[in-house]
Amino acid sequence: MIRRTLALAILAVVAFVGSPPGAAGPAAAVVTVNNALDLARPSETIVLTAAAIGKSMPVEDLRTVHVTDDATGKEVLVQPIDTNDDGKFDEVVFQADLGAKATRTFSLGVGARQVFTRDQFKAYGRFVRERRDDYAWENDRTAHRIYGKALETWAQEPLTSSAVDVWFKRTRRLVVNEWYMVDDYHRDNGEGADMYSAGRSRGCGGNGAWAGGKRHPSTNFVESRTLANGPIRVMFELTYPAWDAAGARITEVKRITLDAGQNLNRFESRYTGVPAAPGAQAVGIKKHADAAVAQDKARGVLRTWEPVKADGSHFGCGVLADPAQVQSFAELDGNVLMVTAVPSSGVATYYAGAGWNKSGDFPTMAAWDAYLDHAARRLASPLIVTIAAK
């Protein structure tokens, strides 16, 4: 009896080991992704909403959704996201490379809740209280930070600014935590460094209300909340205190999203105001004396390419917006600006980011221009995604 019990126990262990805890069950739905552009689209993020998934297959918890690439038969990395921080997951995202005019399919199934490993993370961000309220975020291509309230009164070097700062990276690793820990990030030790000074400018993609031919930027953010933190997407919100913009008392909640494999962040500003929210905003780039600047209203692109004083390298900053919302370009207070309309909803969206020639991705200004051109075309032609029961 003891021998039989022991044998059954061994068989149970073998059966468990042979079935990985994260394995998905039978495919219940198929996702079809179509790229209508005659342009290859690497590292595209496919977003599946809970509602769309629920129409095709039963699932109680999006953390148990698994995605398999039909072309290879292999599972792909999936990240569930709670977009409003209410404790319920609203979306599932995964990434895929799509060729020009290509269509790919993926199977959905339900299995054990997924647990990520450290080496799977390609996007990350956090509130950095120990560095006077920075919010810093990164992916495998780039890194940024925005300044919080405590920096305004820092005895050593106070700064009031809602600029977007840039950290140059030449590694695919995530470095934010290590760089803050060592506190030597202004020197390039082989992985990049903080060699950009945003100061009170707009930095690389900072915005502000626009009225009467002047910009009206906010002060430093006072609250933050992280909504998604990798491994594919980092998404967070910053709340700014009310400020005066040409007679209106306005507030802003800014949502920033950055995906793995991309150099552009998505910025969404939700304005409210008394008596009204601003009718326009200006998104800017700090203008270096030797910067090459390009503006293209038809494509909704503002771009710079400039030398990095610390080491003689070069980097580019780019701002993209819906061309239908672009009103004009301006140069003011040491910034080049793209002025865009703020819809009646008070929600304005644009994209901004940076590329460094030492990263290996953008050796020349022409390479940076090509990246921004492709990004503008991709934004104008979203992927066509459908889900159907299998």
PyMOL commands that set and color helices and strands:
alter all, ss='L'
color gray80, all
select helices_A, chain A and resi 2-17+50-56+62-64+118-120+129-131+149-153+176-182+323-325+357-359+365-380
alter helices_A, ss='H'
color red, helices_A
select strands_A, chain A and resi 29-34+41-49+65-69+75-76+78-81+91-98+103-110+123-128+134-139+143-146+164-169+192-193+204-211+214-216+223-229+233-245+248-259+264-274+280-286+292-296+301-307+314-320+326-332+335-341+347-356+384-389
alter strands_A, ss='S'
color yellow, strands_A
deselect
rebuild
show_as cartoon
